[in-house]
Amino acid sequence: MPREPEALLALTDRLAERFPEHQRSIIEQVVAEEHALFDDGPIRDYVPVLVERAAKLRLSHPGPPLGSRENQNA
């Protein structure tokens, strides 16, 4: 299994291909925000999978411009 940083880079690449309507910097921001939610988790094996799932949901959600999670819930 790839190390976490490499896995996050690969999933960012996949998301950039899947969501070409979003700038890569936005995708990177979403991935970083979702990844930060798992900072305290002791088990790291599935973190990239969970980050990718959450990022896909955020990127595919129609609505206000993407930003931080707090802005989306306001």
C-alpha contacts under 8 A as a table, 3 or more apart, distances in Angstrom:
res1	aa1	res2	aa2	distance
2	P	6	E	6.19
2	P	7	A	5.78
3	R	6	E	5.55
3	R	7	A	6.12
4	E	7	A	4.97
4	E	8	L	6.09
4	E	44	R	7.82
4	E	47	V	7.82
4	E	48	P	6.74
5	P	8	L	5.13
5	P	9	L	6.27
6	E	9	L	5.10
6	E	10	A	6.17
7	A	10	A	5.06
7	A	11	L	6.14
7	A	48	P	6.27
8	L	11	L	5.12
8	L	12	T	6.08
8	L	31	V	7.68
8	L	48	P	6.01
9	L	12	T	5.06
9	L	13	D	6.29
10	A	13	D	5.07
10	A	14	R	6.31
11	L	14	R	4.91
11	L	15	L	6.07
11	L	48	P	7.61
11	L	52	E	6.45
12	T	15	L	5.09
12	T	16	A	6.09
12	T	27	I	6.73
12	T	28	E	6.48
12	T	31	V	7.05
13	D	16	A	5.09
13	D	17	E	6.38
14	R	17	E	5.20
14	R	18	R	6.18
15	L	18	R	4.92
15	L	19	F	5.80
15	L	27	I	7.11
15	L	56	K	7.29
16	A	19	F	5.25
16	A	20	P	5.70
16	A	22	H	7.42
16	A	23	Q	7.79
16	A	24	R	6.09
16	A	27	I	6.80
17	E	20	P	5.74
19	F	22	H	5.86
19	F	59	L	7.29
19	F	60	S	7.92
20	P	23	Q	7.13
22	H	26	I	6.43
22	H	27	I	6.82
22	H	59	L	7.90
23	Q	26	I	5.38
23	Q	27	I	6.62
24	R	27	I	5.00
24	R	28	E	6.08
25	S	28	E	5.03
25	S	29	Q	6.13
26	I	29	Q	5.00
26	I	30	V	6.20
26	I	66	L	7.32
26	I	67	G	7.86
27	I	30	V	5.12
27	I	31	V	6.15
27	I	55	A	7.91
27	I	59	L	7.68
28	E	31	V	5.11
28	E	32	A	6.06
29	Q	32	A	5.08
29	Q	33	E	6.11
30	V	33	E	5.14
30	V	34	E	6.14
30	V	55	A	6.07
30	V	58	R	7.70
30	V	67	G	7.71
30	V	68	S	7.64
31	V	34	E	5.21
31	V	35	H	5.93
31	V	51	V	6.53
31	V	52	E	7.35
31	V	55	A	6.01
32	A	35	H	5.03
32	A	36	A	6.06
33	E	36	A	5.18
33	E	37	L	6.82
33	E	68	S	7.34
33	E	69	R	7.74
34	E	37	L	5.45
34	E	38	F	7.49
34	E	51	V	5.51
34	E	54	A	6.81
34	E	55	A	6.77
35	H	38	F	5.58
35	H	39	D	6.98
35	H	47	V	7.41
35	H	48	P	7.71
35	H	51	V	5.74
36	A	39	D	5.18
37	L	40	D	7.73
38	F	41	G	5.25
38	F	47	V	6.96
41	G	44	R	6.76
43	I	46	Y	7.63
43	I	47	V	7.99
44	R	47	V	5.33
45	D	48	P	7.68
46	Y	49	V	5.32
46	Y	50	L	6.28
47	V	50	L	5.14
47	V	51	V	6.02
48	P	51	V	5.00
48	P	52	E	6.04
49	V	52	E	5.17
49	V	53	R	6.26
50	L	53	R	5.16
50	L	54	A	6.26
51	V	54	A	5.27
51	V	55	A	5.98
52	E	55	A	5.08
52	E	56	K	6.04
53	R	56	K	5.27
53	R	57	L	6.47
54	A	57	L	5.19
54	A	58	R	6.37
55	A	58	R	5.08
55	A	59	L	6.02
56	K	59	L	5.15
56	K	60	S	5.97
57	L	60	S	5.32
57	L	61	H	6.01
58	R	61	H	5.28
58	R	66	L	7.88
59	L	66	L	7.69
64	P	72	Q	7.34
66	L	72	Q	7.34
67	G	71	N	6.25
67	G	72	Q	6.94
68	S	71	N	5.39
68	S	72	Q	6.65
69	R	72	Q	5.16
69	R	73	N	6.44
70	E	73	N	5.32
70	E	74	A	6.36
71	N	74	A	5.26
